[in-house]
Amino acid sequence: MNNWLTFNEPHTFSCLSYGTGILAPGRCSPGLKCPDPNGNSIKEPYLVGHNILLAHAETVHLYNRFHRVNI
């Protein structure tokens, strides 16, 4: 397979999902209005963003290793 995808708008995904809880899974800190107020709105968006960047870097590495044509 020569197709690969990366993440679209990782900042939006991490902040709105784990910071404010607007998007799924809807986590936020206690005291804020969201579906799951058992999270940590200060720490979790950074953890999610970090893992998104690691996954993207691994995808780019694999693409370059197996599919990129050397010019």
DSSP file (Angstrom, degrees, kcal/mol; ACC not computed):
  #  RESIDUE AA STRUCTURE BP1 BP2  ACC     N-H-->O    O-->H-N    N-H-->O    O-->H-N    TCO  KAPPA ALPHA  PHI   PSI    X-CA   Y-CA   Z-CA
    1    1 A M              0   0    0      0, 0.0     0, 0.0     0, 0.0     0, 0.0   0.000 360.0 360.0 360.0 130.2    0.0    0.0    0.0
    2    2 A N        +     0   0    0      2,-0.0     2,-0.4    65,-0.0    65,-0.0   0.249 360.0  97.4-107.4  10.6    1.4    3.4   -1.0
    3    3 A N        +     0   0    0      2,-0.0     2,-0.3     0, 0.0     0, 0.0  -0.792  45.7 173.2-101.0 143.7   -1.1    5.6    0.7
    4    4 A W        -     0   0    0     -2,-0.4     2,-0.3     2,-0.0    -2,-0.0  -0.991  13.1-155.6-146.7 154.6   -0.6    7.1    4.1
    5    5 A L        -     0   0    0     -2,-0.3     2,-0.2    51,-0.0    54,-0.0  -0.880   2.6-163.3-126.4 156.3   -2.5    9.6    6.3
    6    6 A T        -     0   0    0     -2,-0.3     2,-0.3    53,-0.0    50,-0.0  -0.712  39.7 -74.0-126.0-177.4   -1.6   12.0    9.0
    7    7 A F        -     0   0    0     -2,-0.2     2,-0.6    45,-0.1    -1,-0.0  -0.590  37.8-136.7 -85.3 141.2   -3.6   13.8   11.6
    8    8 A N  S    S-     0   0    0     -2,-0.3     5,-0.2     1,-0.2    -1,-0.0  -0.863  79.1 -15.4 -98.0 123.6   -5.8   16.8   10.7
    9    9 A E     >  -     0   0    0     -2,-0.6     4,-2.2     3,-0.1    -1,-0.2   0.942  68.5-178.7  52.3  63.1   -5.6   19.7   13.1
   10   10 A P  H  > S+     0   0    0      0, 0.0     4,-2.7     0, 0.0     5,-0.3   0.829  78.5  57.0 -62.9 -31.2   -4.0   18.0   16.1
   11   11 A H  H  > S+     0   0    0      2,-0.2     4,-2.5     1,-0.2     5,-0.3   0.939 108.9  45.5 -64.0 -45.8   -4.1   21.2   18.2
   12   12 A T  H  > S+     0   0    0      1,-0.2     4,-2.5     2,-0.2     5,-0.3   0.928 114.2  49.3 -62.0 -45.7   -7.9   21.5   17.8
   13   13 A F  H  X S+     0   0    0     -4,-2.2     4,-1.5     1,-0.2     5,-0.3   0.942 115.1  42.3 -60.3 -49.1   -8.4   17.8   18.5
   14   14 A S  H  X S+     0   0    0     -4,-2.7     4,-1.9     2,-0.2     5,-0.3   0.912 119.9  41.5 -68.8 -41.7   -6.3   17.7   21.7
   15   15 A C  H  X>S+     0   0    0     -4,-2.5     5,-2.0    -5,-0.3     4,-1.5   0.909 118.9  42.2 -73.9 -42.2   -7.5   21.0   23.1
   16   16 A L  H  <5S+     0   0    0     -4,-2.5     7,-2.2    -5,-0.3     6,-1.0   0.737 120.9  42.3 -79.2 -20.9  -11.2   20.6   22.3
   17   17 A S  H  <5S+     0   0    0     -4,-1.5    10,-1.9    -5,-0.3     9,-0.2   0.855 133.1  16.0 -89.1 -39.6  -11.4   17.0   23.4
   18   18 A Y  H  <5S+     0   0    0     -4,-1.9    26,-0.2    -5,-0.3    22,-0.2   0.492 128.2  46.3-116.5  -7.1   -9.3   17.0   26.5
   19   19 A G  T  <5S+     0   0    0     -4,-1.5    10,-0.5    -5,-0.3    -3,-0.2   0.862 131.8   8.0 -98.8 -56.6   -9.1   20.7   27.5
   20   20 A T  S   <S-     0   0    0     -5,-2.0    -4,-0.2     8,-0.1    -3,-0.1   0.669  89.3-131.0-100.3 -20.7  -12.6   22.0   27.2
   21   21 A G        +     0   0    0     -6,-0.4    -4,-0.2     6,-0.3    -5,-0.1   0.652  66.2 129.0  80.4  15.4  -14.5   18.8   26.6
   22   22 A I        +     0   0    0     -6,-1.0    -5,-0.2    -7,-0.2     2,-0.2   0.901  68.2  44.4 -70.1 -40.6  -16.4   20.1   23.6
   23   23 A L  S >  S-     0   0    0     -7,-2.2     3,-2.0   -10,-0.1     4,-0.2  -0.596 106.3 -43.8-100.6 164.1  -15.4   17.1   21.3
   24   24 A A  T 3  S+     0   0    0      1,-0.3    -1,-0.1    -2,-0.2    -6,-0.1  -0.383 124.8  30.7 -62.4 141.6  -15.4   13.4   22.1
   25   25 A P  T 3  S-     0   0    0      0, 0.0    -1,-0.3     0, 0.0    -8,-0.1  -0.977  90.8-150.1 -83.8   4.6  -14.4   12.0   24.6
   26   26 A G    <   +     0   0    0     -3,-2.0    10,-2.4     1,-0.2     2,-0.3   0.878  30.7 163.5  73.4  40.1  -15.4   15.2   26.3
   27   27 A R  B     +a   36   0A   0    -10,-1.9     2,-0.3    -4,-0.2    -6,-0.3  -0.709   0.4 148.3 -94.1 143.1  -12.9   15.3   29.2
   28   28 A C        -     0   0    0      8,-1.7    11,-2.5    -2,-0.3    -8,-0.1  -0.941  49.3 -72.6-156.2 175.4  -12.2   18.4   31.3
   29   29 A S    >   -     0   0    0    -10,-0.5     3,-1.8    -2,-0.3    11,-0.2  -0.365  61.7 -86.1 -72.1 153.5  -11.2   19.3   34.8
   30   30 A P  T 3  S+     0   0    0      0, 0.0    -1,-0.1     0, 0.0     3,-0.1  -0.332 115.9  36.8 -57.2 140.6  -13.7   19.0   37.6
   31   31 A G  T 3  S+     0   0    0      1,-0.4     2,-0.2     6,-0.1    -2,-0.1   0.179  95.1 102.4  98.9 -16.0  -15.9   22.2   37.9
   32   32 A L  S <  S-     0   0    0     -3,-1.8     2,-0.9     5,-0.1    -1,-0.4  -0.669  80.7-107.9 -96.5 156.2  -16.1   22.7   34.2
   33   33 A K        +     0   0    0     -2,-0.2    -4,-0.1    -3,-0.1     3,-0.0  -0.748  68.1 115.7 -88.5 107.9  -19.2   21.9   32.1
   34   34 A C  S    S-     0   0    0     -2,-0.9   -13,-0.1    -6,-0.1   -12,-0.1  -0.959  75.7 -98.6-159.6 166.2  -18.4   18.8   30.0
   35   35 A P  S    S+     0   0    0      0, 0.0    -8,-0.2     0, 0.0    -9,-0.1   0.836 116.7  29.9 -62.1 -33.4  -19.6   15.2   29.7
   36   36 A D  B >   +a   27   0A   0    -10,-2.4    -8,-1.7   -15,-0.1     2,-1.1  -0.747  64.5 177.5-130.3  84.7  -16.7   13.8   31.7
   37   37 A P  T 3   +     0   0    0      0, 0.0    -6,-0.1     0, 0.0   -10,-0.1  -0.117  59.7  93.4 -81.9  42.5  -15.4   16.3   34.3
   38   38 A N  T 3   +     0   0    0     -2,-1.1    -9,-0.2    -9,-0.1   -11,-0.1   0.232  67.6  89.0-113.7  11.3  -12.8   13.8   35.7
   39   39 A G  S <  S-     0   0    0    -11,-2.5     2,-0.4    -3,-0.6   -20,-0.1  -0.026  78.9-109.7 -94.7-161.7   -9.9   14.9   33.6
   40   40 A N     >  -     0   0    0    -22,-0.2     4,-2.5   -11,-0.2     3,-0.2  -0.870  20.7-168.5-136.6  98.8   -7.1   17.4   33.9
   41   41 A S  T  4 S+     0   0    0     -2,-0.4    -1,-0.1     1,-0.2   -23,-0.1   0.636  86.9  51.8 -67.4 -14.8   -7.6   20.3   31.4
   42   42 A I  T  4 S+     0   0    0      2,-0.1     4,-0.3     3,-0.1    -1,-0.2   0.877 122.1  24.7 -85.6 -42.1   -4.1   21.6   32.1
   43   43 A K  T >> S+     0   0    0     -3,-0.2     4,-1.7     2,-0.1     3,-0.7   0.875 110.0  64.0 -94.0 -43.0   -2.1   18.4   31.5
   44   44 A E  H 3X S+     0   0    0     -4,-2.5     4,-2.7     1,-0.2     5,-0.3   0.840  95.9  56.7 -62.2 -39.6   -4.1   16.1   29.2
   45   45 A P  H 3> S+     0   0    0      0, 0.0     4,-2.5     0, 0.0    -1,-0.2   0.885 110.0  48.0 -59.2 -35.0   -4.1   18.3   26.1
   46   46 A Y  H <> S+     0   0    0     -3,-0.7     4,-2.4    -4,-0.3    -2,-0.2   0.885 111.1  49.8 -71.2 -38.7   -0.3   18.3   26.2
   47   47 A L  H  X S+     0   0    0     -4,-1.7     4,-2.1     2,-0.2    -1,-0.2   0.923 114.0  45.4 -64.1 -43.6   -0.2   14.5   26.7
   48   48 A V  H  X S+     0   0    0     -4,-2.7     4,-2.4     2,-0.2    -2,-0.2   0.935 113.6  49.2 -65.1 -46.6   -2.5   13.9   23.7
   49   49 A G  H  X S+     0   0    0     -4,-2.5     4,-2.3    -5,-0.3    -2,-0.2   0.891 109.5  52.8 -59.9 -40.3   -0.6   16.4   21.5
   50   50 A H  H  X S+     0   0    0     -4,-2.4     4,-2.1     1,-0.2    -1,-0.2   0.923 111.2  45.7 -60.5 -45.8    2.7   14.7   22.4
   51   51 A N  H  X S+     0   0    0     -4,-2.1     4,-2.3     2,-0.2    -2,-0.2   0.844 110.2  53.9 -70.1 -33.4    1.3   11.3   21.4
   52   52 A I  H  X S+     0   0    0     -4,-2.4     4,-2.4     2,-0.2    -1,-0.2   0.928 110.1  47.8 -63.6 -43.9   -0.2   12.7   18.2
   53   53 A L  H  X S+     0   0    0     -4,-2.3     4,-2.5     2,-0.2    -2,-0.2   0.878 110.8  51.2 -65.2 -37.8    3.2   14.1   17.2
   54   54 A L  H  X S+     0   0    0     -4,-2.1     4,-2.2     2,-0.2    -1,-0.2   0.916 111.2  47.9 -64.2 -42.5    5.0   10.8   18.1
   55   55 A A  H  X S+     0   0    0     -4,-2.3     4,-2.1     2,-0.2    -2,-0.2   0.902 112.4  49.1 -64.7 -40.8    2.5    8.9   15.9
   56   56 A H  H  X S+     0   0    0     -4,-2.4     4,-2.5     2,-0.2     5,-0.2   0.923 110.4  50.8 -63.9 -44.2    2.9   11.4   13.0
   57   57 A A  H  X S+     0   0    0     -4,-2.5     4,-2.3     1,-0.2    -2,-0.2   0.896 110.0  49.7 -62.0 -40.4    6.7   11.2   13.3
   58   58 A E  H  X S+     0   0    0     -4,-2.2     4,-2.5     2,-0.2    -1,-0.2   0.896 110.3  50.9 -65.0 -39.9    6.6    7.4   13.2
   59   59 A T  H  X S+     0   0    0     -4,-2.1     4,-2.6     2,-0.2    -2,-0.2   0.923 111.2  47.2 -63.2 -44.9    4.4    7.5   10.1
   60   60 A V  H  X S+     0   0    0     -4,-2.5     4,-2.8     2,-0.2     5,-0.2   0.907 111.7  51.7 -62.9 -41.8    6.7    9.9    8.3
   61   61 A H  H  X S+     0   0    0     -4,-2.3     4,-2.1    -5,-0.2    -2,-0.2   0.935 112.2  45.1 -60.8 -47.2    9.7    7.7    9.3
   62   62 A L  H  X S+     0   0    0     -4,-2.5     4,-2.4     2,-0.2     5,-0.4   0.897 113.0  51.1 -65.2 -40.1    8.0    4.6    7.9
   63   63 A Y  H  X>S+     0   0    0     -4,-2.6     4,-2.6     1,-0.2     5,-1.4   0.950 112.3  45.8 -61.1 -48.8    6.9    6.4    4.7
   64   64 A N  H  <5S+     0   0    0     -4,-2.8    -1,-0.2     1,-0.2    -2,-0.2   0.860 115.0  48.8 -62.7 -35.1   10.4    7.7    4.1
   65   65 A R  H  <5S+     0   0    0     -4,-2.1    -1,-0.2    -5,-0.2    -2,-0.2   0.889 127.5  18.1 -73.3 -39.8   11.9    4.2    4.8
   66   66 A F  H  <5S+     0   0    0     -4,-2.4    -2,-0.2    -5,-0.2    -3,-0.2   0.690 132.6  26.1-109.5 -21.3    9.7    2.1    2.6
   67   67 A H  T  <5S+     0   0    0     -4,-2.6     2,-0.3    -5,-0.4    -3,-0.2   0.621  84.2 104.0-123.6 -17.1    7.9    4.3    0.0
   68   68 A R      < -     0   0    0     -5,-1.4     2,-0.5    -4,-0.2    -4,-0.0  -0.517  62.7-136.0 -76.2 134.6    9.9    7.4   -0.7
   69   69 A V        -     0   0    0     -2,-0.3     2,-0.3     2,-0.0    -1,-0.1  -0.782  18.7-128.3 -89.6 125.0   11.7    7.4   -4.0
   70   70 A N              0   0    0     -2,-0.5    -1,-0.0     1,-0.1     0, 0.0  -0.578 360.0 360.0 -74.3 130.3   15.3    8.7   -3.7
   71   71 A I              0   0    0     -2,-0.3    -1,-0.1     0, 0.0    -2,-0.0   0.409 360.0 360.0-100.4 360.0   15.9   11.4   -6.3
